[in-house]
Amino acid sequence: MLNRVTTPQNLDERFRDAVSALRSPESRRDPGDPVRDGSTLTGARTRELFDAQLTARHLDLAARWLRSFNEGFTTTGSSGHEGNAAVAAALRGDDPAFLHHRSAAFYCVRAADRAGATGSDPGRRLEDAARDVLRGVVASVRDPATGGRDKLFGNPELHLLPAISTPGGHLPRAAGLARSLSRAVTAPWPSDAIVVASFGDAGASGPAAAAALEMAGRAGAEGKPVPLLLICEDNGPDATDPDGWPAALLRGRPGVRYSFADGCDLAAAHDAAVEAAGFVRAERRPAVLRLATVHLLGQAGDPDPAPEDPRDPLIGTARLLVEAGLLGPDDVITRYDEVGWQVRKAAEEVLGEPKLASIGEIVASLAPRRPLRVAHAVAEAAERAAGPGAAARAQVFGGQLPEHAGPLTLAQTLNAGLTEALAADPTLLVFGPGVTGGGPHGVTTGLRERGGDRVLDTPPDATTVLGLALGAGTAGLIPVPEITGLAALHTAAEQLRVEAAGMSLLSSGSYRNPMVLRVPGLAQPLGLGGHLANDNSVAMLRDIPGIVVAVPARAADAAPMLRTCLAAAAVDGTVSVFLEPAALYQTRDLYQQGDSEWTAAYPEPSSWAGEHVPIGRARIYGLGTAQDLTIVTYGNGVRMSLRVAAQLAADGYGSRVVDLRWLSPLPVADLVREASVTGRVLIVDETRRSGGVGEGVLAALVDGAFVGSVRRVAAADAPVPLGPAAEQVLVGEDAITQGAHALLAR
């Protein structure tokens, strides 16, 4: 019986002692027969899986050996979870899988099986798999998952997509991919593939797991195909209790089938995995399999903090083989040592491999920007809309083309732009809570009739919406999700920050996240709806490397900016957040009632290329001489600033108003140039003073060596209250006027 495991040496010694105590039977099973009565696992396959389990165990030991002289940079191991080798054996090699951080045995089985299918030397298969894993440990640029950026179990050649989030954070993406497989056009998976995602018991209690189970279960209950197999590897204190809390947490989810097996018993785990995978593949419905595992080594090289546990999956598999007469105790130990020598050899070989050596190498796969290709894609779309696609375009608009409808508001322009995109791109999906009925602000009204089943409603949970978007993007589609507002987005920060922004980076560009996430946001007049409806913080968005944050303030910019984001998604896999000022959706007038100067005619396709708005380029408005003051703003601030600038012009002061349009990346070149013309800069920032956009503008001016006067008008560091009290928090025209006069007086 195992005592408390505290060090790799203890683990090694106890394995040897336990195996030495085994006794061979008088009779011997044939390798082609079941390794145990009633099991689907053969003796021959058990030996193969045992080799993978041994490799996984020695990878943990090698990682700690590398760490002992500062050549290994992660020691989170798989010891105690080697039973997931059985799950890999129950799947096909072309089933896309997201593996959590204790999946070395799964990885080794998938790699060895693929190598075997290509006729590779059997003696090299597991050694090559070990080398791949160890490349992640030493941060080698040859790591097949991240290219030396992190240590994850991923490999595009093995259809292993890296799980890059905190525990369970990858599950919404997995559910979204399963939901989108039937729509996939360019995804490299066959029509009968299933999506697999493993996670630990810590992730089972998280909001991401709840969202994934909700998404999969709801769709499954509605009869929609969701071929998703979730594997919960439970090493919690009551992991072996079939009716304990983990079971209560996962069992009984509507639309999701549940099963349980001992993950330390290879034959039992294999039988359960075969049955669960078969159900998902045949029924195209979701299932969760909980495996009771054990935590045998601590993280980060620390001693194991877990209580005493008599189980070790390697000893369990050794017992299977010995009791079947397929190996003797001495044979098991000999094989254990042989695999250990192979893994140590692989560890020594990867030590000299190159590592990332510059910031350019590190961010190469973060967010590729090819503006010329994006512009070309917009021009091609215009040619199709005016030429071969003209008839279809007229049909989808019901014969009433938007360019003939007269001046449109921001909301109307966005509606026309989305209709245009649905007609032009069959891979485009528009979805979100209530979008088939127009969404919370009516922007998507009529899209269901024009886009058919590519316009669909989702639950209101933002994690679910983003999970579906991430999965759809992984499947080769172009998702355009909508969430209810900025406050909702903050609840799903991990899906955007880690899963969306990190996937291309941490897969060395092998997987992309094309997405245009629509968010009605920023504040509305009189604080309509209180602090949630008027969330005015975008600090979280601007802190995410690689994503684009677009803010179209008026109809004239809305369609061109939307086309740019959609083209960037298709060309570069760009993740864009399209932040729409909800207060300006239906606004028609600018300076006085009835002037309709905040509306704009919808552009004809012939003008799209000429009106293209590249990512990171501002719009400049000149009023009067435009030589006295530069006002830098965005969103609601544009309309207020133009109104103030018009009054200043009447008083003899010329202003230029810079609409940033893009909050990430900021249009730094335009900003510095326009600031330098006047030498006076007023920043009108409707986000909060602390952590707001204005801080980024100030930093850009300093970095650009601006010499002049700067003043900032920003919202107060407080939530937006309900009703007229909101005016005490938000930026208004009076504050802008006062700030302008203070600068002009210098």
Sequence and secondary structure as in RCSB ss.txt:
>XXXX:A:sequence
MLNRVTTPQNLDERFRDAVSALRSPESRRDPGDPVRDGSTLTGARTRELFDAQLTARHLDLAARWLRSFNEGFTT
TGSSGHEGNAAVAAALRGDDPAFLHHRSAAFYCVRAADRAGATGSDPGRRLEDAARDVLRGVVASVRDPATGGRD
KLFGNPELHLLPAISTPGGHLPRAAGLARSLSRAVTAPWPSDAIVVASFGDAGASGPAAAAALEMAGRAGAEGKP
VPLLLICEDNGPDATDPDGWPAALLRGRPGVRYSFADGCDLAAAHDAAVEAAGFVRAERRPAVLRLATVHLLGQA
GDPDPAPEDPRDPLIGTARLLVEAGLLGPDDVITRYDEVGWQVRKAAEEVLGEPKLASIGEIVASLAPRRPLRVA
HAVAEAAERAAGPGAAARAQVFGGQLPEHAGPLTLAQTLNAGLTEALAADPTLLVFGPGVTGGGPHGVTTGLRER
GGDRVLDTPPDATTVLGLALGAGTAGLIPVPEITGLAALHTAAEQLRVEAAGMSLLSSGSYRNPMVLRVPGLAQP
LGLGGHLANDNSVAMLRDIPGIVVAVPARAADAAPMLRTCLAAAAVDGTVSVFLEPAALYQTRDLYQQGDSEWTA
AYPEPSSWAGEHVPIGRARIYGLGTAQDLTIVTYGNGVRMSLRVAAQLAADGYGSRVVDLRWLSPLPVADLVREA
SVTGRVLIVDETRRSGGVGEGVLAALVDGAFVGSVRRVAAADAPVPLGPAAEQVLVGEDAITQGAHALLAR
>XXXX:A:secstr
      SHHHHHHHHHHHHHT    SS   TTSBSSTT S BHHHHHHHHHHHHHHHHHHHHHHHHHTTT     
   TT TTHHHHHHHS TTS EEE TT HHHHHHHHHHHHHHTT  HHHHHHHHHHHHHHHHTT TT TTTTTS 
    BGGGTEEE  SSTTTTHHHHHHHHHHGGG SS SS TT  EEEEEEHHHHTSHHHHHHHHHHHHHHHTT  
  EEEEEEE STTTT TTSHHHHHHTT TT EEEEEETT HHHHHHHHHHHHHHHHHH   EEEEEE    S GG
G    S      HHHHHHHHHHHTTSS HHHHHHHHHHHHHHHHHHHHHHTTS    SHHHHHTTT    HHHHH
HHHHHHHHHHHTTTHHHHHHHTTT  GGGS SB HHHHHHHHHHHHHHH TTEEEEETTGGGT TTSTTTTHHHH
HGGGEEE  S HHHHHHHHHHHHHTT EEEEB S HHHHHTTHHIIIIIIHHHHHHTTTSS   EEEEEEES  G
GGTTHHHHT    HHHHTSTT EEE   SHHHHHHHHHHHHHHHHHH  EEEEEEEGGGTT   SSSTT  TT B
    GGGTTTT   TT  EEEEETTS SEEEEE THHHHHHHHHHHHHHHTT  EEEEE  EEES  HHHHHHHH
HHHSEEEEEEEEESSSSHHHHHHHHHHHTT  SEEEEEEE SS   SGGGGGGTS  HHHHHHHHHHHHT 
